Amino acid sequence: MTKKNETTTLITLAKRYARADRIAQHAALNAIVAALDFSQLFSNPIKARMKK
């Protein structure tokens, strides 16, 4: 998968997790990224995408 696909997939999973557990989307995204140990790999693209 390309980085864009991975980022999009993580964001989609975070949205679903947030809706299911009724938590904020950024908290869900942080939980998923931390659980998958992608914190270093995806921190910059996700922040860049959120700024747009």
SERO-395127 format. One record per residue: residue in one letter; residue number from 0; x, y, z of N, C-alpha, C in turn. Coordinates in steps of 0.02 Angstrom, whole numbers, plus 32768, in hexadecimal, padded with zeros to 4 digits. Example, Ala and Ser with C-alpha at 12.3 -4.5 7.8 and 13.67 -1.06 7.14 Angstrom:
// SERO-395127
<node res="a" n="0" n_X="8294" n_Y="7EE4" n_Z="8186" ca_X="8267" ca_Y="7F1F" ca_Z="8186" c_X="8294" c_Y="7F5B" c_Z="8186"/>
<node res="s" n="1" n_X="8282" n_Y="7F90" n_Z="8162" ca_X="82AC" ca_Y="7FCB" ca_Z="8165" c_X="8285" c_Y="8002" c_Z="818A"/>
***
This chain:
// SERO-395127
<node res="m" n="0" n_X="802A" n_Y="7FC5" n_Z="8000" ca_X="8000" ca_Y="8000" ca_Z="8000" c_X="802C" c_Y="803F" c_Z="8000"/>
<node res="t" n="1" n_X="8013" n_Y="8071" n_Z="7FE1" ca_X="8038" ca_Y="80B0" ca_Z="7FE2" c_X="802A" c_Y="80D3" c_Z="8024"/>
<node res="k" n="2" n_X="8051" n_Y="8106" n_Z="8033" ca_X="8047" ca_Y="812A" ca_Z="8071" c_X="8003" c_Y="814D" c_Z="8073"/>
<node res="k" n="3" n_X="7FED" n_Y="8165" n_Z="8039" ca_X="7FAB" ca_Y="8186" ca_Z="8037" c_X="7F74" c_Y="8154" c_Z="8047"/>
<node res="n" n="4" n_X="7F79" n_Y="8118" n_Z="802B" ca_X="7F46" ca_Y="80E5" ca_Z="8039" c_X="7F48" c_Y="80D1" c_Z="8083"/>
<node res="e" n="5" n_X="7F83" n_Y="80C9" n_Z="809F" ca_X="7F89" ca_Y="80B7" ca_Z="80E5" c_X="7F6C" c_Y="80EE" c_Z="8112"/>
<node res="t" n="6" n_X="7F7B" n_Y="812C" n_Z="8101" ca_X="7F62" ca_Y="8164" ca_Z="8128" c_X="7F16" c_Y="8167" c_Z="8124"/>
<node res="t" n="7" n_X="7EFB" n_Y="815F" n_Z="80E8" ca_X="7EB3" ca_Y="8161" ca_Z="80DF" c_X="7E91" c_Y="8128" c_Z="8105"/>
<node res="t" n="8" n_X="7EAF" n_Y="80EE" n_Z="8102" ca_X="7E93" ca_Y="80B4" ca_Z="8126" c_X="7E94" c_Y="80BF" c_Z="8171"/>
<node res="l" n="9" n_X="7ECA" n_Y="80D9" n_Z="818B" ca_X="7ECE" ca_Y="80E7" ca_Z="81D3" c_X="7E9A" c_Y="811B" c_Z="81E8"/>
<node res="i" n="10" n_X="7E91" n_Y="814E" n_Z="81C0" ca_X="7E60" ca_Y="8181" ca_Z="81D1" c_X="7E19" c_Y="8164" c_Z="81CF"/>
<node res="t" n="11" n_X="7E0B" n_Y="813A" n_Z="819E" ca_X="7DC9" ca_Y="811A" ca_Z="8199" c_X="7DBC" c_Y="80ED" c_Z="81D6"/>
<node res="l" n="12" n_X="7DEE" n_Y="80C6" n_Z="81E8" ca_X="7DE7" ca_Y="809A" ca_Z="8222" c_X="7DDD" c_Y="80C3" c_Z="8262"/>
<node res="a" n="13" n_X="7E02" n_Y="80FA" n_Z="8267" ca_X="7DFB" ca_Y="8125" ca_Z="82A2" c_X="7DB5" c_Y="8143" c_Z="82A6"/>
<node res="k" n="14" n_X="7D99" n_Y="8157" n_Z="826E" ca_X="7D55" ca_Y="8172" ca_Z="826E" c_X="7D22" c_Y="813E" c_Z="8285"/>
<node res="r" n="15" n_X="7D2A" n_Y="8101" n_Z="826D" ca_X="7CFC" ca_Y="80CB" ca_Z="8280" c_X="7D03" c_Y="80BB" c_Z="82CA"/>
<node res="y" n="16" n_X="7D41" n_Y="80B9" n_Z="82E2" ca_X="7D4E" ca_Y="80AB" ca_Z="8329" c_X="7D32" c_Y="80E3" c_Z="8354"/>
<node res="a" n="17" n_X="7D3A" n_Y="8121" n_Z="833F" ca_X="7D20" ca_Y="815A" ca_Z="8365" c_X="7CD4" c_Y="8158" c_Z="836A"/>
<node res="r" n="18" n_X="7CB4" n_Y="8148" n_Z="8333" ca_X="7C6A" ca_Y="8144" ca_Z="8333" c_X="7C52" c_Y="810B" c_Z="835F"/>
<node res="a" n="19" n_X="7C75" n_Y="80D3" n_Z="835C" ca_X="7C60" ca_Y="8098" ca_Z="8383" c_X="7C68" c_Y="80A4" c_Z="83CE"/>
<node res="d" n="20" n_X="7C9E" n_Y="80C4" n_Z="83E1" ca_X="7CAD" ca_Y="80CF" ca_Z="8428" c_X="7C99" c_Y="8114" c_Z="8441"/>
<node res="r" n="21" n_X="7C7E" n_Y="813D" n_Z="8414" ca_X="7C69" ca_Y="8181" ca_Z="8425" c_X="7CA1" c_Y="81AA" c_Z="8445"/>
<node res="i" n="22" n_X="7CDA" n_Y="81AB" n_Z="8422" ca_X="7D12" ca_Y="81D3" ca_Z="8438" c_X="7D26" c_Y="8202" c_Z="83FF"/>
<node res="a" n="23" n_X="7D51" n_Y="8231" n_Z="840D" ca_X="7D67" ca_Y="8260" ca_Z="83DA" c_X="7D90" c_Y="823C" c_Z="83A5"/>
<node res="q" n="24" n_X="7D8C" n_Y="8254" n_Z="8367" ca_X="7DAF" ca_Y="8232" ca_Z="8331" c_X="7DFB" c_Y="8236" c_Z="8339"/>
<node res="h" n="25" n_X="7E14" n_Y="826D" n_Z="8353" ca_X="7E5D" ca_Y="8272" ca_Z="835B" c_X="7E75" c_Y="8242" c_Z="8392"/>
<node res="a" n="26" n_X="7E4B" n_Y="8236" n_Z="83C4" ca_X="7E5E" ca_Y="8206" ca_Z="83F8" c_X="7E5D" c_Y="81BF" c_Z="83DD"/>
<node res="a" n="27" n_X="7E2D" n_Y="81B1" n_Z="83B2" ca_X="7E29" ca_Y="816F" ca_Z="8393" c_X="7E64" c_Y="8164" c_Z="8364"/>
<node res="l" n="28" n_X="7E76" n_Y="8197" n_Z="833E" ca_X="7EAF" ca_Y="8192" ca_Z="8311" c_X="7EEF" c_Y="8187" c_Z="8338"/>
<node res="n" n="29" n_X="7EF8" n_Y="81AB" n_Z="836E" ca_X="7F33" ca_Y="81A2" ca_Z="8398" c_X="7F36" c_Y="815B" c_Z="83B5"/>
<node res="a" n="30" n_X="7EFC" n_Y="8140" n_Z="83CA" ca_X="7EFA" ca_Y="80FD" ca_Z="83E6" c_X="7F0D" c_Y="80C9" c_Z="83B2"/>
<node res="i" n="31" n_X="7EF2" n_Y="80D0" n_Z="8375" ca_X="7F01" ca_Y="809F" ca_Z="8340" c_X="7F4A" c_Y="80A3" c_Z="832B"/>
<node res="v" n="32" n_X="7F63" n_Y="80DF" n_Z="8323" ca_X="7FA9" ca_Y="80E7" ca_Z="830E" c_X="7FD8" c_Y="80CD" c_Z="8344"/>
<node res="a" n="33" n_X="7FC8" n_Y="80D8" n_Z="8383" ca_X="7FF2" ca_Y="80BF" ca_Z="83B9" c_X="7FEF" c_Y="8073" c_Z="83BD"/>
<node res="a" n="34" n_X="7FB3" n_Y="8057" n_Z="83B4" ca_X="7FAC" ca_Y="800E" ca_Z="83B7" c_X="7FD1" c_Y="7FEB" c_Z="837F"/>
<node res="l" n="35" n_X="7FD3" n_Y="800A" n_Z="8344" ca_X="7FF5" ca_Y="7FED" ca_Z="830B" c_X="803F" c_Y="8001" c_Z="8306"/>
<node res="d" n="36" n_X="8055" n_Y="802A" n_Z="8335" ca_X="809A" ca_Y="8041" ca_Z="8339" c_X="80AF" c_Y="8067" c_Z="82FA"/>
<node res="f" n="37" n_X="8082" n_Y="8091" n_Z="82E0" ca_X="8091" ca_Y="80BB" ca_Z="82A6" c_X="809C" c_Y="8103" c_Z="82BA"/>
<node res="s" n="38" n_X="80A8" n_Y="8110" n_Z="82F9" ca_X="80AA" ca_Y="8155" ca_Z="8311" c_X="80DF" c_Y="817E" c_Z="82ED"/>
<node res="q" n="39" n_X="8119" n_Y="8163" n_Z="82DF" ca_X="814D" ca_Y="8188" ca_Z="82BD" c_X="813F" c_Y="818D" c_Z="8272"/>
<node res="l" n="40" n_X="8124" n_Y="8159" n_Z="8256" ca_X="811B" ca_Y="8155" ca_Z="820E" c_X="80E3" c_Y="8183" c_Z="81F4"/>
<node res="f" n="41" n_X="80AD" n_Y="8189" n_Z="8219" ca_X="8072" ca_Y="81AD" ca_Z="8200" c_X="8064" c_Y="81EE" c_Z="8224"/>
<node res="s" n="42" n_X="808D" n_Y="8204" n_Z="8250" ca_X="807C" ca_Y="8241" ca_Z="8274" c_X="807D" c_Y="827E" c_Z="8246"/>
<node res="n" n="43" n_X="80AE" n_Y="8285" n_Z="821B" ca_X="80B2" ca_Y="82BF" ca_Z="81EF" c_X="807D" c_Y="82C1" c_Z="81B8"/>
<node res="p" n="44" n_X="8071" n_Y="828A" n_Z="8192" ca_X="803E" ca_Y="828E" ca_Z="815E" c_X="7FF8" c_Y="829B" c_Z="8179"/>
<node res="i" n="45" n_X="7FE9" n_Y="827F" n_Z="81B3" ca_X="7FA6" ca_Y="8289" ca_Z="81D0" c_X="7F9F" c_Y="82D2" c_Z="81E5"/>
<node res="k" n="46" n_X="7FD1" n_Y="82EE" n_Z="8204" ca_X="7FCE" ca_Y="8334" ca_Z="8219" c_X="7FC9" c_Y="8361" c_Z="81DC"/>
<node res="a" n="47" n_X="7FEE" n_Y="8351" n_Z="81A7" ca_X="7FEC" ca_Y="837A" ca_Z="816B" c_X="7FA7" c_Y="8376" c_Z="814B"/>
<node res="r" n="48" n_X="7F88" n_Y="833C" n_Z="814C" ca_X="7F46" ca_Y="8334" ca_Z="812E" c_X="7F11" c_Y="835A" c_Z="8157"/>
<node res="m" n="49" n_X="7F18" n_Y="835A" n_Z="8199" ca_X="7EE8" ca_Y="837C" ca_Z="81C3" c_X="7EEB" c_Y="83C8" c_Z="81BB"/>
<node res="k" n="50" n_X="7F25" n_Y="83E3" n_Z="81A7" ca_X="7F2C" ca_Y="842A" ca_Z="819F" c_X="7F08" c_Y="8444" c_Z="8161"/>
<node res="k" n="51" n_X="7EFD" n_Y="8419" n_Z="8130" ca_X="7EDE" ca_Y="842E" ca_Z="80F1" c_X="7E96" c_Y="843F" c_Z="80F8"/>
***
